[in-house]
């Protein structure tokens, strides 16, 4: 079977605009673990189900052990938080957390989903954690968007149909 060139695949995939999330979880010692992810998908409304994809690391280990995670949708001014949790920590940044359904949530997130894992699937170097949403909420504001391998603020004006 022929496979796409990885560089060409990455360039083509970057043309799909996504929201930006920070996944939060608690490790066995109760410490907050977090990572940036744009691999977040709503799966079903009945029951409310979502999925995320992660690579090996602290947050992955915390989710695998606790079977719980939170999805924090970042607001348009969240690029610094995204970079911080994507492996570029900023010592000047002090994320503020609140608690919802026993999970840490970023205080300024646009939307939050508290999730209980119902299925775990290994796919190459990633793990898919499928989860039922136990609680969620949102506020009306513009999201941080990732498109063309860059952050963009806001969703812009709604399209006319």
N, C-alpha and C positions, 0 to 999 in steps of 0.2 A: 504494500500500500504506500502510495506517495504521501508525504507530509509537507505541509507548508513550511517555508523558510521561517525560522523563529523571528528574525528581525522584521520581515514583511508582515508576519502575523501580529506582532506587537504594534506596528504602525497602523495596520488596518483596525485592530481592536481599539486603538486610542481614538478612533472616530465615533465610538459609541459613548455618548455622554452618560455619566453616572453621578449619583450623589456620593457623598463621602461620609463614612461612619467611623466611629471609634467603638470597638468592641471592648466591653469591660467584664471582668470576672474576678472572683476571689480565689486565691490559692489556699492550700491546706492550712496555712498559718493565718489566714484571714487578711492577707495583704492584697491590695488592689493590683491587678494586672490589666494592661490595656494595650491595644494595637489598632492602627488605622486599617480600614478595609473598605474597598468599594465593591467587594463581592458579597452583596447583601441582596436577597431576593424575597419578595413576598410570594408564597406558594399557594395558599388556600385561605378562604374566608371561613370555612366550616370544617373543622375548627380553625381559628386563626393560626396559620403556620408560616414560618419563615425559614431561610437557610443562610448560612455564612460559609465561607471557605477560609481556612487558615493553613499556615505552614507550621512546622515544629517550632516551639519556643515556649516562653513562660505562659502566655495567654492560652495557647493551645493546651498545654498541660493542665492549667487550672480548669478549663472547660471540660476536658476529658475526665478529670477527677470529680468535679462538683456537679457536672451535667446541667449547668446553668450558665447563662450569659446575658448581658445587656447590650442592646444596640442603640447607640447615640448618634442621631443624624445631626451633622454639623451645620450651623448657620453660615451664611455667606461670609462672615468675618472669621471663620474657623480655620483658615489655612495654617496658622501657626500651631494650633492644636494638632491638626492632621500631621504636619511635619514632625512635631514632637513625638507623637506616638508611632510614627513610621520609621523610627530608628535614627532620628536627628534631634536628640533631646536638647532643649533650650534650658539652661540652668536658671534663666530669668523667669521662666514660665512656671507658675504654680497653679495647676488645674484645680478648680474647686469642684467638690463632689457633693451630691445629695444622695439620699437613699430611697429606692422604690422597690418594693417587694423583696427586700433583703439584698438588692444588688446596687453597686455604685453606679451613679449616673452623673454625667457632666452637668454642672449647674446651668449652663447656657445652651444646652442642646435644643435643637428645633423639634425633635420628636424622640421618644424613648420607647423601647420594646423590652420588657422583661421576658426571658425565654427559658423554657425547660426542654432540654434535649430529648428527642424521642428516637432519633436515629443518627448513626455515625457511619460515614462511608469514606473509605480511603480512595483517593484518585491521584495517581502518580505521586507528586510531592506535596499534595494538599489533602486536608481532611474536610469533608462537608459535614457540618453539624446542622441537622434538621431539627427544628424546635417548635413547640406550641407556645404561643404568646399567652402569658398569664395576666399581664396588664400592659397598657400602653397609653400614651397621651401625646399631645402635640401643641404647638403654638403657631400662630400664623406669622410667618416671616419668610424671607428668601433663603434658599439653601446654598451651600458651597457645592460647586459642580466641578467635576474633573472631565476635561475634554482635550484631546490633542496633546496628552501628556502634560497638561498644565491645569492649575486651578482657575476657576472663573467664579465671580461673585454673582449670585442671584440667578433666577431662572428667566429673567426677562419678561417681556410682555406676552400674555397668552396668545397662542396662534389662533387665527380665524379659520373656521372650517366652512 
